[in-house]
Every structure is written in structure tokens, then in C-alpha cells.
Amino acid sequence: MTLIIVTLASTWSYWQSSHELEELFDAELAQNTRIVEGLVRHLAENRSRQELQHTLSETLDPLALTADTSEPEERWFESREDEILSGGLGHRYEKKISFQVWTETGQPILPNKFGVVDTRAPDKTGFGWLSHSDYRWRTFTLHDEKNGFWIRSVQREDIRQELSGHLALGNVLPIAFALPLFIVATLWAVRTSFRPLRHLQSIAARLGPGTDRFLPSNTVPQEVEGLVTALNQLLTRLNRTIERERRFSSDAAHELRTPLAALRLQLESISQDSPTLVNELLQSLDRMAHLVDQMLVLSKADSDFNDHPERLSLSEWVAQSVADVYPLAQEKQIELQLLETDGEAWIMGNPTLINTMIRSLLANAIQYGPESSEVTLTLSPTRGGYQLTICDHGPGIPEEDRNKALNRFVRLDQRQGSGAGLGLAIAQRITERHGGILTLEERSDRRTGLCAVVWLPSSPT
């Protein structure tokens, strides 16, 4: 925008300067003509016709005899001394105006040294134009009513334009030279002024739900202090709301565990009277107890554990998680295969939640895998971290439903399994809290099944 404004201002300044200089040249032309008119009138009254012609030639033409007007002058950049004629007799710009004088009978009495061959006496006064030898000439003509003389001053148009262009350009060039400096100074001023805001941005990018840190208000410009204060108040209200929700889910899950355990004991005590009915009730209780446990895990996954992460070996926790779910795999005669690992595979995180995330994915693969099949685990380095891939031979999930399957309390196939639809949601949440990515993909061998792919960033050495 600044560049556009300066360009428009420079263009207007150039045009206005050129116009005013044209007016000045016309005024100069008219003034010189009146001076010559006075000289001619004085000489005509006191001298003979021959003396008049000789005096005019000596007075008005000596500079023209030493000046070459065959080519336009490109001397605007030269020093003032370069424009002074030798001997100090005058200035080169004097040659830019020529004069013509006619008697009352139309006879020219002033030799024309500037190539204006129109020697006919004019028939009207004032400003006008002549064309000759591929040039246009600006003229101003006067007629002395007292003695009948016609006096005309002429100036070549290209010389006028050259002079006006140079002078106008002289007004614009300082603006053009100052513009880059102005832009640099503006950018520096803007960058310096916004430095506290960039610092504030870097702090805000590290804030998250449940954090006890806030935006500093003492190092920001006065104009944004109110905004920072309002944001800090918003963070406080948000933290309180999140804390209330966490406390509610955690307390509700804890409170449910005791009556569920008591109810199970009571059902087991009467199992001999109605074993079939009691077994169905026990299965329902197990599902409810599992749901309560998952709600507790999800509540912990939502807590702010990242303030004190640990450096842990992902390989060790993969092996530990395989051992934890091995009894579950044995019930369905599913083989767990750890195909490949990459040393220790160090990451930063919460070991309990990492174990929960891997066990949730393994349990999901075992639950939906057919009996006597296999579940494979692959751990390999990739893209600045480590990729854990868990593949089963279950029915799989259509591509359009895979993102939906990661939501809470979503079970796409109600006929299989007895879960509440929280296993993948828990794994997704834990992965996000560790700065990783969880995706559901097809098997690379094109066989039936699904692969859960987890990427976690590696720990700095």
C-alpha cells in the first residue's frame, strides 16, 4: 500500500512539476519577446535601419554562433561549471531561445541562426506552434503598433520537454531514493514493535488445558494488556471447568466400583439356585466393571501428566504389554508375534499410560480376531520417532468409518465383543497426549484385517 501511495504521489508530482515548468517557459518566452520589443523600439527611434540590424545581430546572436543545436542536450547531470561558456561570456541555456524580427513591410532584419526557416512575417500575435525539420517550435509573437515591427521568440519543443523532464525528475528522484530507506525503516519499526507479541505467541503456543501457567501481562504493549488479562481469565475459567469434569468422571467411576463388587458377591452366593441366570448377570457386571475401569483410565489420560514425563524404553513396554494380554490371547488360541524391534526405542512419556495404550490396541485386535489366528507387532524407527504397528485378521473397518471408530463409545459391529467402545478412544487420547499419531489402516499384504499404526516422537539423547 505504501508503495502504491508513493508511486501515485511521485507520478502526480512529476506531472504537476512538468506542467508548471511549461507555464514558466511560456512566461519566459513572452518576457524575452517584450524585452526584445523594447530594444527594437529604442533602436528604431535612434538608429538607422542598417545600424538597427547590426546592433540586433551583435546583441542577440553571438552566443548562438558558438552553440551547436543539431542534437538535443543531455547535460542535466553535469556540474554548473560545464554549462558556463568559455571566457565567462554567458550560459549554454541562452541558446535555447531564438528571436526573429520583421519590419512593417515583412522584411526579416535579424538573421535566423537556429534553423527556423519560416521567414515570413507573422499575421497574428500571441503563442503558437511551428513545425520544421522534424521539430516543433513554441512561439510567441508581438506586433509593435508604433513602428510596425513584428518580434517573435521561438523555442524548440524537445528542448523544453528535456528541461522540464530533468527538473521534474529532480523533484521525484529524492522520493524514489528515500522510498527503500523508508520501507526498511518501517519494517524494522514494525518488527521491533511486534517483538513482545511474538514472544507472547510462543508462550501461548505452549499452553494447554489444565496448565497452571498464564500469559505474562507485564512485558506486553499497553494496547494489548486488556486482551492478555481477558485471555488469562478465560484460561482460569476453562481450567476450572475441565477440572470439575475430570473430578466428576473420576469420582463417579470410583463410586461405582464398590456397589458393583458387592453385587457380584451377592450373585455368586446364589449362583447354585439359578446358574444360567446368574452367569448372564455376572457377564453384565463384568462389562460394567470393565467400563468403569476404562472410564478411570480415560480420566487419567485426560489429566496433565506431561508436566513430568519420564524417559522410557518403548521396546520394553511393548514386551510387557504382550505379556499382560497373553492370557487373553490364549483363550482364543491367538498367537502374538513381535516381528521386529529397534533397540531400546527411547521416548518421553508416562509408562503406565503407554502400557495402557498398547494393551488397549492388543485387546481390541484379540477381541475382533478369529480364533487360532495371529496378531503381529512391528516396532521400527521412522520420521524422527518410532512406529508401532499392530495387525490382526479380523473383519476390518471400512475406510470411511475408521476415523469414526476412534471416537468414544462407538462400536461399529455390535455383534462382536462386549466392550463399550472406549478401547480405541483411550489409545487415541493417550497417543495425542504423548505428541503422537494413531491411524487405522489396511494390512499391507491385502489380507483381511486391520492395522493400528502408532507414531511416537523419539526422546532427545
LINCOR-V508708 format. One line per field, one symbol per residue. ss: DSSP state (~ for helix, > for strand, _ for the rest). A space follows every 50 residues. Layout:
BEGIN
ss = ???
END
This chain:
BEGIN
ss = _~~~~~~~~~~~~~~~~~~~~~~~~~~~~~~~~~~~~~~~~~~~~~__~~ ~~~~~~~~~~~~~~~~_____________~~~~>_~~~__>~~~~~_>>> >>_____>_________________>>>>>>>__>>>>>>>>>______> >>>>>>~~~~~~~~~~~~~~~~~~~~~~~~~~~~~~~~~~~~~_~~~~~~ ~~~~~________________~~~~~~~~~~~~~~~~~~~~~~~~~~~~~ ~~~~~~~~~~~~~~~~~~~_____~~~~~~~~~~~~~~~~~~~~~~~~~~ ~___~~~~_>>>>~~~~~~~~~~~~~~~~~~___>>>>>>_____>>>>_ ~~~~~~~~~~~~~~~~~~_____>>>>>>>>>__>>>>>>>_______~~ ~~~~~_________________~~~~~~~~~~~___>>>>>_________ >>>>>>>>___
END
